[in-house]
Amino acid sequence: MSKPQPVTGLNAEGRVGAIDLSWELPGWEPLVDHFAIHASESAEIPTTSDTLVGRTVYGRFSHDTLGVAATTRYYRVVVVDAAGERSEPSAVVRAKSRASMAASGRTLAQVGEFDSKSLELALAPFDASNRFRAAFPDGVDFVYGTSDPATDWCYLHPGPRDGWGGRRAYTFRLRFNLGTVPEGEVGLVIWLIDTHMTLPGTAEVSVNSGLAAVIDLPGGSTRGSLEGDATVLGTALRPHFEELAVSANHFTEGENTIDITKTEGSWHAYDAVGVFGIG
């Protein structure tokens, strides 16, 4: 029995927090079971379990758990057929993710860790649908430096299409104090580990009650309500990253507020939220 043909045309492009891969699909004889994606910090990539970062049946893959720092990775893809036979590895490609504002900026306020996990947040990883309305009847009101992410910021933000949330819009508010207003721009960083697949919806982001952005969220895997670690090999979670630059004129000395209101659709699941001075 012949080995499957290796993939060709492997391409890699970096973005904030992730590197996206795509390739040309080989012939389907023998029948392809999946593509195995291997990554390394060096161009020498042994195609072993130690370097395996994911599997897919599509001609694309997002390595989206790279963190906030700009990160270089090398990749190869192996075709695995239905009989378990493996192709020769593809050619090696290299790409670099872009640094998040969370890496380059000065922290003004933050909830959670930018680690591709929701596990440090309230009710995680699967208890929001049972306990959210009792724990957060009026939404979230989190005070940076005083509140505790483990009890005061729910990992799951319900939308108006969620019966378990009462089919209403909720606001998650982050309060923080500034001794002086930063110069230039302020970065608002909202990292999610997943969204609802068919009803990802829309979120409005406001700074001190002034609308700063309306975010149309992409469809995810609908697993973020039940599991909270996107770094697990084989997870279906689909992280998403929103980073907004806002004029420092929207901020003031003393207390400031960031409001995230889910105005349409179903839930999204948080990784972390932060405010950063970016100059």
C-alpha positions in Angstrom: 0.0 0.0 0.0 1.4 3.4 -1.0 1.9 6.2 1.4 -0.3 9.3 1.2 1.1 12.2 -0.8 2.6 15.0 1.3 0.9 18.4 1.3 2.4 21.2 -0.8 2.0 24.9 -0.8 2.3 25.2 3.0 1.9 28.8 4.0 2.1 30.5 7.5 1.0 34.0 8.5 1.3 35.6 11.9 -1.2 37.8 13.7 -1.7 38.9 17.3 -1.6 35.7 19.5 -1.6 33.3 16.7 -0.1 31.9 13.4 -2.4 30.7 10.7 -1.4 27.8 8.4 -2.9 26.8 5.1 -1.9 24.3 2.4 -3.0 22.7 -0.8 -4.9 19.5 -0.3 -3.3 16.3 -1.6 -5.2 13.7 -3.6 -7.8 11.7 -1.6 -6.4 8.3 -2.7 -5.6 6.7 -0.3 -8.4 8.2 1.9 -7.0 10.9 4.1 -8.0 10.7 7.8 -6.4 13.9 9.1 -3.5 16.3 8.8 -1.0 16.4 11.8 0.6 19.8 12.4 4.0 19.8 14.1 5.7 23.0 15.4 9.1 23.8 16.9 11.1 26.8 18.0 13.9 25.7 15.5 13.9 24.6 11.9 14.7 21.1 13.0 11.2 19.6 13.5 11.0 16.0 14.4 7.5 14.8 13.6 6.9 13.2 17.0 4.2 13.5 19.7 6.4 16.1 21.4 6.0 18.5 18.5 2.4 17.8 17.6 0.2 20.9 18.2 -2.9 19.9 16.4 -4.9 17.8 14.0 -7.4 18.8 11.4 -9.4 17.4 8.4 -9.2 20.8 6.6 -6.5 22.5 4.6 -6.0 25.1 7.3 -5.1 25.3 11.0 -4.7 28.2 13.5 -2.0 27.8 16.2 -3.8 30.3 18.5 -2.4 29.6 21.9 1.0 31.4 21.5 0.4 34.0 24.1 0.9 37.8 24.2 4.6 38.0 23.1 5.7 38.0 19.5 6.6 34.3 18.9 8.5 32.6 16.1 7.6 29.0 15.2 8.6 26.6 12.4 6.0 24.1 11.1 5.6 20.9 9.1 2.4 19.0 8.2 2.1 15.3 7.8 -0.8 13.5 6.1 -2.3 10.5 7.9 -4.5 8.2 5.9 -7.4 6.0 7.2 -5.1 3.0 7.6 -2.7 5.0 9.8 0.0 5.4 7.2 1.9 8.7 7.3 3.2 10.8 4.4 6.6 12.3 4.3 6.6 15.6 6.2 5.9 18.8 4.2 8.6 21.4 3.6 9.3 23.6 6.7 7.7 27.1 6.9 8.4 29.8 9.4 6.2 32.6 10.8 6.1 35.1 13.7 3.0 36.1 15.6 2.5 39.8 16.5 2.9 41.1 20.0 -0.3 41.9 21.9 -0.8 45.3 23.5 -0.8 43.3 26.7 2.9 42.5 26.1 4.1 45.9 24.9 1.9 48.2 27.0 1.9 49.3 30.7 -0.9 47.5 32.7 -3.6 49.9 33.9 -6.1 47.2 34.8 -6.5 43.5 34.1 -8.8 40.6 34.8 -7.5 37.1 34.4 -4.3 35.9 32.7 -3.7 35.9 29.0 -3.0 32.2 28.9 -5.6 30.6 26.6 -7.6 29.5 29.7 -10.7 30.6 31.5 -10.1 28.4 34.5 -9.1 31.2 36.9 -12.4 33.0 36.4 -15.7 32.7 38.3 -17.9 29.6 37.7 -15.3 28.1 35.3 -15.2 25.8 33.5 -18.8 24.6 33.2 -21.1 26.1 35.9 -22.3 29.3 34.4 -25.5 28.0 32.9 -26.6 26.7 36.4 -25.4 29.5 38.6 -24.9 32.7 36.6 -28.3 34.4 37.4 -27.9 33.7 41.1 -24.2 34.8 41.3 -24.5 37.8 38.9 -28.1 38.9 38.7 -27.1 42.4 37.5 -24.1 41.4 35.5 -20.5 41.9 36.5 -19.1 44.9 38.4 -15.3 44.3 38.9 -13.0 46.7 40.7 -9.3 46.2 39.7 -7.1 45.8 42.7 -10.0 44.8 45.0 -12.2 42.2 43.2 -11.1 38.6 42.7 -11.4 37.1 39.2 -12.1 33.7 40.8 -15.4 35.0 42.3 -16.2 38.4 40.7 -15.8 38.0 36.9 -17.7 35.1 35.3 -15.9 33.2 32.5 -19.0 33.1 30.4 -20.8 36.3 29.2 -24.4 35.4 28.3 -26.3 37.1 25.4 -29.9 37.9 24.8 -30.4 34.5 23.1 -29.4 32.5 26.2 -32.4 31.1 28.1 -30.2 30.3 31.1 -29.3 34.0 31.3 -32.8 35.2 31.2 -32.7 36.2 27.5 -31.4 39.7 28.2 -28.3 41.8 27.6 -25.8 41.8 30.5 -22.9 44.3 31.0 -19.6 43.3 32.4 -18.0 46.4 34.0 -14.3 46.8 34.8 -13.5 49.8 37.2 -10.0 51.1 37.7 -8.4 54.3 39.0 -5.8 56.4 37.2 -3.5 58.8 39.1 -2.7 60.5 35.8 -4.1 60.1 32.3 -1.7 58.3 29.9 -0.6 60.2 26.9 -1.5 59.1 23.4 -3.6 56.0 23.2 -4.9 53.3 25.6 -5.2 49.7 24.5 -8.3 47.7 25.3 -7.5 44.0 25.1 -10.3 41.4 25.1 -9.2 37.8 24.6 -11.8 35.0 24.3 -11.3 31.2 24.4 -14.4 30.6 22.4 -17.8 31.9 21.1 -21.1 30.2 20.2 -20.8 28.5 16.8 -24.1 29.8 15.2 -25.0 32.8 17.4 -21.7 34.5 18.3 -23.5 37.9 18.3 -22.3 41.4 18.9 -20.7 43.2 21.9 -20.5 46.9 22.6 -17.5 48.3 24.3 -17.8 51.6 26.1 -15.3 53.8 28.0 -16.7 55.9 30.7 -20.2 55.5 29.2 -19.1 56.5 25.7 -19.3 53.9 23.0 -15.8 53.0 21.8 -16.5 50.0 19.5 -19.1 47.5 18.3 -17.6 44.1 17.8 -19.1 41.5 15.6 -17.8 38.2 16.9 -16.9 35.2 14.7 -18.5 31.8 15.3 -16.5 29.5 17.5 -17.0 25.9 18.5 -19.7 26.2 21.2 -17.4 24.3 23.6 -16.3 27.3 25.8 -19.3 27.0 28.0 -18.2 23.5 29.1 -14.4 23.5 28.9 -11.8 26.1 29.8 -8.3 25.2 28.4 -7.5 25.9 24.8 -4.0 24.6 25.2 -5.2 21.0 25.5 -4.2 19.0 22.4 -7.3 18.2 20.3 -9.6 20.8 21.9 -12.3 22.2 19.7 -12.1 25.7 21.4 -11.5 28.5 19.0 -9.9 31.5 20.7 -10.5 35.0 19.4 -8.6 38.2 20.1 -9.9 41.8 20.1 -7.5 44.7 20.6 -8.7 48.3 20.4 -6.6 51.5 20.5 -8.6 54.3 22.1 -7.6 57.9 22.5 -6.5 58.8 26.0 -8.9 61.7 25.9 -11.7 59.2 26.8 -10.1 58.6 30.2 -9.9 60.8 33.3 -8.0 61.0 36.6 -9.7 59.0 39.3 -12.2 56.2 38.5 -12.7 54.9 34.9 -15.0 52.2 33.6 -14.8 49.8 30.7 -18.2 48.2 29.9 -18.7 45.2 27.7 -22.3 44.6 26.8 -23.5 41.6 24.8 -26.3 43.2 22.8 -27.0 40.3 20.3 -26.6 36.6 20.0 -25.4 34.0 22.5 -22.5 33.8 25.0 -18.8 34.3 24.6 -16.1 32.8 26.9 -13.3 35.0 28.3 -9.6 34.3 28.5 -8.7 37.7 30.0 -9.5 41.4 29.7 -7.0 44.3 30.1 -6.4 48.0 29.7 -2.9 49.1 28.8 -1.0 52.3 28.2 0.4 52.1 24.7 1.5 55.7 24.1 
